[in-house]
Amino acid sequence: MSATALTLQNVLYERKSGIAYLTINRPKVLNALNTPTWTDLRTGFEDAKADKSVRGVILTGAGDKAFIAGADISELAHVDAFEAEESSRFGQGVLDLIENLGKPVIAAINGFALGGGCEAAMACTIRIAVEHTKFGQPEVRLGLLPGGGGTQRLPRLVGKGRALQLILSGEMISAQEAYRIGLVNEVVPAADLITRAEAILKQIFSNAPLAVKFSLEAVNKGMETSQAGGLLLEASLFGLCAGTEDKKEGTSAFLAKRAPQFQGR
């Protein structure tokens, strides 16, 4: 499949070989998130969700210093209480879209992931960071709290105690510490970042697309309910998978000792 592009002002968007690449392109301000950038992110992810040729997404930042260094403070300094709540809800909505895309999204974290940047990474399916990355939720230093899901996703990922220490101290941690506490899946040399993200997606792409989609749903929705409720959801999605052509193909291929040819139906 040839590469195709969608033109956005603050985000580079490219589709190639089943992968949509979204790159926050504001390197002069360390890829800080202002309202137009949030809007571009939403447009890009809506396109990736609707495009049947896209099977997974890589989200990264332009340059080698920052993934996303946080919110645009010059914009944030002038918002009142009502506008702040509105902007928090808007950002949360974009990150919910990323988390529940129905396709795997890999955060290829190429530098600072602070505030909204850390929150954007946490909404992704898998996080890979370069060795010089720094993570943090420094909002308390500005008289605020994390407003893009940080107070909810961080404790779910690393546990309540560690999350509270990061949120309340506002301190930055290294990529190695982020790996140790379970905030990132892998730490890689900068030269290998995109290649490794592509390799993980290609491994996922070799599996049945509907099984991947329903597995994502089972985990995401199951995290929000009781274990008993999650098990009910799992059994129901297991049943849905069992009714697909891909399940017939997967089991037949296994028994015939050949590679499966999944069709996503």
C-alpha positions as CSV (number, residue, x, y, z in Angstrom):
1,M,0.0,0.0,0.0
2,S,1.4,3.4,-0.9
3,A,1.9,6.1,1.8
4,T,-0.9,8.6,2.0
5,A,-1.1,11.8,4.1
6,L,-3.7,13.8,5.8
7,T,-2.8,17.5,6.2
8,L,-3.0,18.9,9.7
9,Q,-1.4,22.1,11.1
10,N,0.3,20.8,14.2
11,V,0.4,17.0,13.7
12,L,2.1,15.1,10.9
13,Y,-0.1,12.2,9.7
14,E,1.0,9.4,7.4
15,R,-0.3,6.0,6.6
16,K,2.0,3.2,5.4
17,S,1.8,-0.6,5.4
18,G,-1.2,-0.7,7.7
19,I,0.3,1.7,10.2
20,A,-0.8,5.3,10.8
21,Y,2.1,7.5,12.1
22,L,1.0,10.6,14.1
23,T,3.8,13.0,15.0
24,I,3.2,16.1,17.2
25,N,5.0,18.7,15.1
26,R,5.7,21.7,17.4
27,P,9.4,21.1,18.2
28,K,10.1,24.7,19.0
29,V,7.8,24.5,22.0
30,L,8.8,20.9,22.8
31,N,5.5,19.7,21.2
32,A,3.4,21.3,23.9
33,L,-0.4,20.7,23.6
34,N,-2.6,23.7,22.8
35,T,-6.2,23.5,21.7
36,P,-5.5,23.4,18.0
37,T,-3.0,20.5,18.6
38,W,-5.6,18.6,20.6
39,T,-8.0,19.1,17.8
40,D,-5.5,17.9,15.2
41,L,-4.8,14.8,17.4
42,R,-8.5,14.0,17.5
43,T,-8.9,14.4,13.7
44,G,-5.9,12.1,13.1
45,F,-7.1,9.4,15.4
46,E,-10.7,9.6,14.1
47,D,-9.2,9.1,10.6
48,A,-7.1,6.1,11.8
49,K,-10.2,4.6,13.5
50,A,-12.3,4.9,10.4
51,D,-9.7,3.8,7.9
52,K,-10.0,0.0,7.4
53,S,-6.5,-0.2,6.0
54,V,-5.0,1.1,9.3
55,R,-4.4,-1.7,11.7
56,G,-2.3,0.1,14.3
57,V,-0.9,3.6,15.2
58,I,2.4,5.0,16.3
59,L,2.2,8.3,18.2
60,T,5.5,10.2,18.6
61,G,6.9,13.8,18.8
62,A,9.0,15.7,16.3
63,G,12.7,16.3,17.1
64,D,14.8,14.4,19.6
65,K,14.1,16.4,22.8
66,A,10.4,15.9,23.6
67,F,7.5,13.5,23.0
68,I,5.1,16.1,24.4
69,A,6.4,18.4,27.1
70,G,2.9,19.1,28.5
71,A,0.2,21.7,28.0
72,D,0.9,25.1,26.4
73,I,1.4,27.2,29.6
74,S,0.9,30.5,27.7
75,E,-2.6,29.3,26.8
76,L,-3.3,27.8,30.2
77,A,-2.3,31.0,32.1
78,H,-5.4,32.8,30.8
79,V,-8.2,30.3,31.2
80,D,-10.9,30.7,33.9
81,A,-12.5,27.9,35.9
82,F,-15.2,27.2,33.3
83,E,-12.8,27.2,30.4
84,A,-10.3,25.0,32.3
85,E,-13.0,22.4,33.0
86,E,-14.1,22.5,29.3
87,S,-10.5,22.0,28.1
88,S,-10.0,19.2,30.6
89,R,-13.1,17.4,29.3
90,F,-12.0,17.9,25.7
91,G,-8.5,16.5,26.3
92,Q,-10.0,13.6,28.2
93,G,-12.3,12.9,25.2
94,V,-9.3,12.8,22.8
95,L,-7.4,10.4,25.1
96,D,-10.5,8.2,25.5
97,L,-10.6,7.9,21.7
98,I,-7.0,6.8,21.7
99,E,-7.4,4.3,24.5
100,N,-10.6,2.8,22.9
101,L,-9.6,3.0,19.3
102,G,-10.2,-0.7,18.8
103,K,-6.6,-0.9,17.3
104,P,-3.3,-1.0,19.1
105,V,-1.6,2.4,19.6
106,I,2.1,2.5,20.5
107,A,3.5,5.6,22.2
108,A,7.1,6.0,20.8
109,I,8.3,8.3,23.5
110,N,11.3,10.2,22.1
111,G,12.0,12.7,24.9
112,F,10.1,14.6,27.7
113,A,6.7,13.2,28.5
114,L,5.4,15.6,31.1
115,G,1.9,16.6,32.1
116,G,-0.4,16.1,29.1
117,G,2.5,14.2,27.4
118,C,2.6,11.6,30.1
119,E,-1.2,11.5,30.0
120,A,-1.2,11.0,26.2
121,A,1.3,8.2,26.6
122,M,-0.8,6.4,29.3
123,A,-3.8,6.4,27.0
124,C,-1.8,4.4,24.4
125,T,-1.9,0.6,24.4
126,I,1.9,0.1,24.8
127,R,4.6,2.6,25.7
128,I,8.2,2.5,24.5
129,A,10.7,5.1,25.6
130,V,14.2,6.2,24.6
131,E,16.9,6.2,27.3
132,H,17.0,10.0,27.8
133,T,13.2,10.3,28.4
134,K,11.9,12.1,31.5
135,F,8.4,11.5,32.8
136,G,6.3,13.5,35.2
137,Q,3.0,15.1,36.2
138,P,4.2,18.5,37.3
139,E,0.8,20.2,37.4
140,V,0.8,20.8,41.2
141,R,3.7,23.2,40.6
142,L,1.4,25.4,38.6
143,G,-1.5,25.3,41.1
144,L,-3.3,22.6,39.1
145,L,-3.8,18.9,39.0
146,P,-3.4,16.5,36.1
147,G,-6.5,17.2,33.9
148,G,-6.1,14.7,31.0
149,G,-6.7,11.5,32.9
150,G,-3.5,11.5,34.9
151,T,-5.2,11.1,38.3
152,Q,-7.1,8.0,36.9
153,R,-4.7,6.2,34.5
154,L,-1.5,6.6,36.5
155,P,-2.7,4.7,39.6
156,R,-4.2,2.0,37.4
157,L,-0.8,1.6,35.7
158,V,1.6,1.9,38.6
159,G,-0.5,1.6,41.7
160,K,-1.9,4.2,44.0
161,G,1.1,4.9,46.2
162,R,3.6,5.4,43.3
163,A,1.0,7.5,41.4
164,L,0.4,9.8,44.4
165,Q,4.1,10.3,44.9
166,L,4.5,11.4,41.3
167,I,1.4,13.6,41.3
168,L,1.9,15.2,44.7
169,S,5.7,15.8,44.3
170,G,5.6,16.9,40.7
171,E,9.0,15.3,40.3
172,M,10.4,14.0,37.0
173,I,11.6,10.4,36.8
174,S,14.0,8.7,34.3
175,A,13.0,6.2,31.6
176,Q,14.6,3.5,33.7
177,E,12.5,4.4,36.7
178,A,9.4,4.6,34.6
179,Y,10.2,1.0,33.3
180,R,10.8,-0.2,36.9
181,I,7.4,1.0,38.1
182,G,5.6,-0.3,35.1
183,L,4.8,3.0,33.4
184,V,6.6,2.0,30.2
185,N,6.9,-1.4,28.6
186,E,10.4,-1.1,27.2
187,V,13.4,1.3,27.1
188,V,15.3,1.4,23.8
189,P,18.2,3.3,22.2
190,A,16.9,6.4,20.2
191,A,18.0,4.9,16.9
192,D,15.7,1.8,17.4
193,L,12.6,3.6,18.7
194,I,10.4,3.6,15.6
195,T,11.8,0.3,14.3
196,R,10.9,-1.4,17.6
197,A,7.4,0.1,17.6
198,E,6.8,-1.1,14.0
199,A,8.1,-4.6,15.0
200,I,5.6,-4.8,17.9
201,L,2.7,-3.7,15.6
202,K,3.8,-6.2,12.9
203,Q,3.7,-9.0,15.5
204,I,0.2,-7.9,16.5
205,F,-0.9,-7.7,12.8
206,S,0.0,-11.4,12.3
207,N,-2.9,-12.3,14.6
208,A,-6.7,-12.2,14.0
209,P,-7.8,-8.6,13.8
210,L,-11.2,-9.2,15.5
211,A,-9.5,-11.2,18.3
212,V,-7.1,-8.2,18.8
213,K,-9.9,-5.7,18.9
214,F,-12.0,-7.8,21.3
215,S,-9.0,-8.4,23.6
216,L,-8.4,-4.7,23.8
217,E,-12.0,-4.2,24.7
218,A,-12.0,-7.0,27.3
219,V,-9.0,-5.5,29.1
220,N,-10.1,-1.8,28.9
221,K,-13.7,-2.4,29.9
222,G,-12.7,-5.1,32.4
223,M,-10.4,-2.6,34.3
224,E,-13.5,-0.4,34.9
225,T,-15.7,-3.1,36.5
226,S,-15.6,-5.9,39.1
227,Q,-13.7,-9.1,38.3
228,A,-17.1,-10.9,38.0
229,G,-18.4,-8.3,35.6
230,G,-15.1,-8.5,33.6
231,L,-15.3,-12.3,33.4
232,L,-18.9,-12.0,32.0
233,L,-17.6,-9.6,29.4
234,E,-14.7,-11.9,28.6
235,A,-17.0,-14.9,28.1
236,S,-19.3,-12.9,25.8
237,L,-16.4,-11.6,23.6
238,F,-14.9,-15.1,23.6
239,G,-18.2,-16.3,22.2
240,L,-18.2,-13.5,19.5
241,C,-14.7,-14.5,18.5
242,A,-15.8,-18.2,18.2
243,G,-18.5,-17.2,15.6
244,T,-15.9,-15.5,13.2
245,E,-14.4,-16.9,10.0
246,D,-11.0,-16.0,11.5
247,K,-11.5,-18.5,14.4
248,K,-12.3,-21.2,11.8
249,E,-9.2,-20.3,9.8
250,G,-7.0,-20.0,12.9
251,T,-8.0,-23.4,14.3
252,S,-7.9,-25.1,10.9
253,A,-4.4,-23.7,10.1
254,F,-3.1,-24.8,13.5
255,L,-4.4,-28.4,13.0
256,A,-3.0,-28.4,9.4
257,K,0.3,-27.0,10.6
258,R,0.2,-24.1,8.2
259,A,0.2,-20.3,8.6
260,P,-3.2,-18.8,9.1
261,Q,-4.6,-16.2,6.5
262,F,-6.9,-14.0,8.6
263,Q,-9.5,-11.8,6.9
264,G,-10.8,-9.8,9.9
265,R,-14.3,-11.2,9.7
